[in-house]
Amino acid sequence: MDIKTLLTTFGLIFLAELGDKTQFAALCLSADSKSRLAVFLGASLALVTSAFLAVLLGAFLARCFPPHIVKLVGGILFIVMGAIMLITR
């Protein structure tokens, strides 16, 4: 296992998720629930599952397209989605 890739991925995802809708949903659910452990486990399982699906999709796309194309399209999608968010607010 490549520790640099592990730490880079952790740092990037951790920072990207700070203040995200997912975090606020977990906050609200835990404030409303008596079983904070169930909220933690449910939120954790959901995040792990979505990350697993993203990794599978990324591996599939890497077999179909060169990595630089996948990165380029991903970057363009981030820019387009960010622009849409700015315009619609």
C-alpha positions in Angstrom: 0.0 0.0 0.0 1.3 3.4 -0.9 1.2 5.6 2.3 1.6 8.8 0.3 -1.6 8.0 -1.7 -3.4 7.0 1.5 -2.5 10.2 3.3 -3.2 12.4 0.3 -6.6 10.8 -0.2 -7.5 11.1 3.5 -6.5 14.8 3.6 -8.3 15.7 0.4 -11.5 13.9 1.3 -11.4 15.1 4.9 -11.1 18.7 3.9 -13.6 18.4 1.1 -16.2 17.0 3.5 -15.8 19.7 6.2 -19.1 21.5 6.4 -20.6 19.4 3.6 -24.3 18.4 3.5 -23.4 14.9 4.7 -21.8 16.3 7.8 -24.8 18.6 8.6 -27.1 15.6 8.0 -25.2 13.5 10.5 -25.2 16.5 13.0 -29.0 16.9 12.7 -29.6 13.1 13.0 -27.4 12.8 16.1 -29.1 15.8 17.7 -32.5 14.1 17.2 -31.5 10.6 18.1 -30.8 8.8 21.3 -28.5 6.4 19.6 -25.6 8.4 18.4 -23.6 5.2 17.7 -26.3 4.1 15.2 -26.1 7.5 13.5 -22.3 7.3 13.4 -22.3 3.7 12.0 -25.0 4.6 9.5 -23.2 7.7 8.3 -19.9 5.8 8.2 -21.4 2.9 6.2 -23.0 5.3 3.7 -19.7 7.2 3.2 -17.7 4.0 2.8 -20.2 2.6 0.3 -20.2 5.8 -1.8 -16.4 5.9 -1.7 -16.3 2.2 -2.7 -18.6 2.8 -5.7 -16.5 5.9 -6.7 -13.3 3.8 -6.6 -15.0 1.0 -8.7 -16.2 3.6 -11.3 -12.7 5.2 -11.4 -11.1 1.8 -11.9 -13.6 1.1 -14.7 -13.0 4.5 -16.4 -9.2 4.0 -16.1 -9.5 0.8 -18.1 -11.6 2.6 -20.8 -9.8 5.9 -21.1 -6.3 7.2 -20.4 -5.9 8.6 -16.9 -5.3 12.2 -18.1 -8.6 12.1 -19.9 -10.4 10.9 -16.7 -8.7 13.7 -14.7 -9.5 16.3 -17.4 -13.2 15.4 -17.5 -13.4 15.2 -13.7 -11.8 18.7 -13.5 -14.2 20.1 -16.0 -17.2 18.6 -14.2 -16.0 20.2 -10.9 -15.7 23.6 -12.6 -19.1 23.3 -14.3 -20.9 22.2 -11.1 -19.2 25.0 -9.2 -20.3 27.5 -11.8 -23.9 26.2 -11.7 -23.9 26.5 -7.9 -22.6 30.1 -8.1 -25.1 31.1 -10.8 -28.2 29.5 -9.1 -27.6 31.2 -5.7 
